[in-house]
């Protein structure tokens, strides 16, 4: 399945962490998107602690001629950062790049297929040995 010529560029947006291995799942998601839709442009951006930031990512995409962007927050829920920090970030980007259509999706964890996939996975752990012993230092 190939996107149309005017399909938005996907920006997978995540919190970020100091450990570079933290974003490995994000790279796997991007690779899965590219595998399913080889012509779809997909990139990543981070709130902090990793590069690129959303500002830098959008600036680069706009310089490369992209005019339609869909930001997909790889967060469990629409709260905290997404409610307080994203609206001003999106407003500032839209003001800076008025020629670009910028859309913000809900957090992926809010999507019913994701909820169902997590539930299925959690239940499957009861039937497999994919679990690790609980860390006693974490408490009950």
C-alpha positions in Angstrom: 0.0 0.0 0.0 1.6 3.3 -1.1 0.6 6.7 0.1 -0.7 9.3 -2.3 1.7 12.1 -3.4 0.0 14.4 -0.9 0.0 11.9 2.0 1.2 13.4 5.3 4.7 12.7 6.5 4.5 10.7 9.7 6.4 12.0 12.7 6.6 9.4 15.5 6.8 11.6 18.6 8.1 10.2 21.9 9.3 11.4 25.2 13.0 10.5 24.9 15.5 9.2 27.5 19.2 9.5 28.1 19.8 5.8 27.2 20.1 5.5 23.4 18.6 2.0 23.6 15.4 3.5 24.9 14.3 4.5 21.4 14.8 1.0 19.8 11.1 0.2 19.9 10.4 3.5 18.1 12.9 2.5 15.4 11.1 -0.9 15.1 7.7 0.9 14.7 9.2 3.1 11.9 10.7 0.0 10.2 7.3 -1.8 10.4 5.7 1.3 8.8 8.3 1.4 6.0 7.9 -2.4 5.4 4.1 -2.1 5.0 4.2 1.2 3.0 7.7 1.6 1.5 6.9 5.0 0.0 5.6 6.5 3.2 7.9 9.1 4.7 8.3 8.4 8.5 10.6 10.0 10.9 11.0 10.5 14.7 11.1 13.4 17.0 11.5 13.7 20.8 10.2 15.9 23.6 13.6 15.9 25.1 16.8 14.0 26.0 17.1 12.6 22.4 17.5 14.3 19.0 15.8 15.6 17.0 13.4 17.7 18.9 10.0 18.3 17.3 11.1 21.8 16.2 14.2 20.5 14.5 12.4 17.6 12.9 9.6 19.9 11.5 12.2 22.5 10.3 14.1 19.8 8.4 11.0 18.3 6.9 9.8 21.8 5.8 13.2 22.6 4.3 12.9 19.3 2.3 9.6 20.4 0.9 7.1 18.5 3.1 3.8 20.4 3.5 1.6 18.0 5.4 2.7 16.4 8.7 1.0 14.0 11.0 2.5 13.8 14.5 1.8 10.5 16.1 2.5 10.6 19.9 3.9 7.3 21.0 2.5 7.7 24.5 0.2 5.5 26.5 -2.4 8.2 27.2 -3.5 11.8 26.2 -2.3 13.4 29.4 0.5 15.4 30.9 2.9 16.4 28.1 0.3 15.9 25.4 -2.3 18.1 27.1 -0.1 20.9 28.5 3.0 21.0 26.3 1.8 20.0 22.8 -0.8 22.7 22.1 1.8 25.5 22.5 4.4 23.6 20.5 2.0 22.9 17.7 0.7 26.5 17.7 4.3 27.8 17.5 5.2 25.5 14.7 2.0 26.4 12.8 2.8 30.1 13.2 6.4 29.6 12.1 5.3 27.4 9.1 1.8 28.6 8.0 2.2 26.9 4.6 2.4 23.5 6.3 -0.6 21.4 7.5 0.3 20.0 10.9 -2.0 17.5 12.5 -1.7 15.9 15.9 -3.1 12.4 16.5 -4.2 11.0 19.8 -1.7 9.1 21.9 -1.3 5.6 20.4 -2.3 4.0 23.7 -5.7 5.5 23.3 -6.4 3.6 20.1 -8.6 0.6 20.6 -6.4 -1.8 18.4 -3.4 -0.9 20.6 -5.5 -1.4 23.8 -6.6 -4.8 22.5 -3.0 -5.8 21.4 -1.7 -4.9 24.9 -4.4 -6.9 26.5 -3.7 -9.9 24.3 0.0 -9.7 25.0 -0.5 -9.4 28.8 -2.8 -12.5 28.7 -0.3 -14.4 26.6 2.3 -13.9 29.2 0.3 -16.0 31.5 0.8 -18.9 29.1 4.4 -18.5 28.3 7.8 -18.2 30.0 8.4 -14.7 28.5 8.1 -13.1 32.0 11.0 -12.2 34.3 10.9 -12.5 38.0 9.7 -9.4 39.8 12.3 -7.1 41.2 11.8 -7.4 45.0 13.3 -3.9 45.5 10.2 -2.4 43.8 7.9 -3.6 46.5 4.3 -4.9 46.1 
